[in-house]
Amino acid sequence: MISAYVGEGETTDDTLLTFGGYGVVRVPRLQVLLRYICEHGFEHHTAMSLSRTAAAISEAFGKYLGWDVYLHQ
């Protein structure tokens, strides 16, 4: 079975001294999300979209693809 988690946040203008694809995101209740990620064995890599579509993605993954999805709010 495929498992996923989705949620929403906002990008910030923080400057980072690094390379590659990076960014800083403010996520509400981040500690709750991190606990879920760790307790369920997810890897640390993520994907990001600049849209507000977490609920729709959660519904599509769960309802139409049959995935186990955690919608972080």
N, C-alpha and C positions, 0 to 999 in steps of 0.2 A: 504494500500500500504506500502511496505517496502522501507525505505530510508537508504542510506549509504553514507559515504564519504571515499575516499581513497587518499593516497598521498605517497610521498617518503621522506626519510631523511637519516641520518646516525647516527649510535650509537657512543657514546663517551666513554672515559675511566674514566669519573668522578666517584669518590668514594662517596657512599651514606651510611649513618649509619641508616639502616632500615632492614626490614626482608621481606620475601615473594618474589614474582616475581616483579622485578623492573628493571629499566634501565634508562639511560639518552639518549635522542635522539635529534639531531639538525634537525629542520624542517625549510626549507626556507619559508619566508613570514609567520611565525607562527601567527602573529597577524591577518592576513587575514583569516587564517584557524580557529582560535579561535572565531572570529566574526561570521563566518558561523555556527560553532558548536552551539554557544549561540543563534543566531537568529533563528535557525531551531529546537531548543529543544532537541538536542542530549544529552545523558548522558555522563559522563566524562570517562567511561571505554573504553579502546581500545584493539586492538589485533595487534601484530607485527610479521613480517616475516623478515628474513635477506636477502630476495631477492629483486630484482628490478622488480616488477610485477604490479605496480599500474595501468598502462594503460590496461593491459590484464584483470585484475580483474574488473576494471570499465566497460570494454566492455562486459565481461561475465555477470556481474550483470545486466547491463542495457539492452543489446541486447537479451540475452537468458533467463533471469529470469524476465525481465520487471520491475526491480527496478528503483527507482529514485536515481541516483548516482551523487555525486559531486566529480570530479577529481581535487584535489588540485595540482597546479603546481607552 
